[in-house]
Amino acid sequence: MKELTIISGKGGTGKTTVTAAFADLADNKIMTDCDVDAADLHLLLNPEPVSEQPFIGGREPRLTVDKCTGCGTCEELCRFDAIHVTDTGVAAIDRFSCDHCGLCALACPEGAIAMADAENGTWFISRTRCGSMVHACLGIAEDNSGKLVTLVRREARKLAELEGADLIINDGPPGIGCPVTASITGADLVLLVVEPTVSGIHDMERVHGLCRHFRIPVLAAVNKYTVNLVNTQKIRGYCEEYHIPLVGEIPFAAVVNRALVARRSVVDYDCGPVTQVVRDMWEEVARRLEDMPVAAGL
């Protein structure tokens, strides 16, 4: 079983568009959406959930009102200004300010505060026109997204083994933070989707540095390369300098927006030259995946 993660270093470069196209082209695979903070692969694959589970990402303080005497110890000690004794003489916890450190539960003389499992989001196993998909949704203002990404990938691997799939395709999150690290660790291959802008090049360099740190093989593709040919040439030069295979250059085409509005991929909808370029990209990526030894995984 091989695992491909598609990332970009920044949002809006088109990595989900590429992922959806690869999902249409690849055989015997499982898809995941590792962008749990702002998932959008479901908009193109229209999944039908067959399993829905809560995500327990940590612990949070819970107050038993009947035990609280309003002594104010918790309010005095909380450095996040998340607990206040109200006019009713009972403490109240602001869950959006709370950092879940647990000091209030430790310090409460009445034992009115206890740490309990926190439900931070939901993860799903779904069926799509392209096959099975594992995806998730982190709750509003919740944290531990890296932990949720790891859970999504772990469940995808279990599902792939159950279904006998040969490939897992991960739609990665933007940036270089914890969720990105969680989405590439143990992957066999990473595809960087880059746009020819100053910020696109800058963030490509940062996320490539992250992949180099973890010694993960990298490919690159330029999306909307015709928008700025000077920056596209800079990307080519960077790839040549660091020996990154450039597997495709996708031209800008307004028809791609019509495909996305129709909730179809660029290979399921006639997007002219874009469709052929993405098909050729997949053939090259698939060939390189086949030639690679299997990574250790999660």
C-alpha positions, 0 to 999 in steps of 0.5 A, a space after each residue: 500500500 502506498 500513500 500520497 499526500 498533496 500539500 501546498 504551503 498555503 491555501 488556495 493553490 488548487 491542491 483540492 482540485 488536483 486531489 479530486 482529479 486524482 481520485 477520479 483517475 486512480 484505481 483501488 484507492 482510499 481518499 482522505 481530507 486532512 484539512 480538518 480545520 476547513 475541509 472542502 474535498 467533500 464539496 467535489 466528491 459529495 460523500 454519503 456518510 456510512 459511519 460517524 464518530 466523535 473526536 475526543 481530542 483532549 480534556 477540559 474542566 467541568 464544573 459541578 455547580 452544586 459543589 461550588 461555594 464561589 470562593 474565587 480560588 479558581 478565578 485568582 489562579 487562572 492565568 487565562 482569565 477563563 473563570 469568573 465568579 458570577 453574581 449568583 456566587 457560583 463560578 463560570 468557565 469560559 470555554 473559548 478562553 480556557 487553555 485546558 491546563 487543569 490547574 483549576 481542577 487541581 486547586 479547587 478546595 471543594 472538588 467542584 471542578 474535574 477534568 473530563 474528555 472533550 468532544 472536539 469534532 467529528 470524523 466520518 467514513 463515507 462512500 463517494 463516486 470514486 470510492 471510500 473516503 475518510 474525513 473530519 470536521 473540527 469544532 469551532 474554536 477547537 484545537 488538536 487538529 494535528 491529532 485529528 489528522 493522525 486519526 483520519 490517516 490511521 482510520 484510512 489505513 485500516 479501511 484500505 487494509 479492509 478493502 484491499 486498496 493499493 493507495 491512499 490519497 491525502 488532501 493535505 492542509 495549508 501551511 507548515 504547522 502541526 496539521 501539515 506535519 501530521 499529514 506528511 509523516 510516514 507518507 511515501 510521496 508528497 506532491 507540492 501544488 504551487 501557484 506562481 505568486 510571491 506568497 506561493 513561492 515563499 510558502 512552497 519553499 517553507 513546506 519543502 523545507 519541512 519535507 526535507 527535514 522528514 526526508 520525504 520524497 517530493 514532486 511539484 506541480 505549478 497550477 495556473 502557470 500562465 498567470 505569471 510566467 516570470 514566477 513560473 520560471 522561478 519555480 522551475 529554477 527552484 525545482 531544478 536547484 533542489 532536484 524536485 521533479 516538476 510533473 506538471 504545469 497547469 494553465 489558467 482556464 476559467 472553465 475550471 471554475 465551472 467544473 467546480 461549481 458543478 461539483 465535478 473534477 477537472 477530469 470528469 468535466 471537459 476543461 480542455 487543455 487542463 484536463 489533459 495536463 492533469 491526466 498526464 500529471 497523474 500518469 507520472 505521479 502513479 509511475 513514480 509511486 509504483 517505483 518507490 519502496 513502501 514507507 514505514 507509515 504512521 
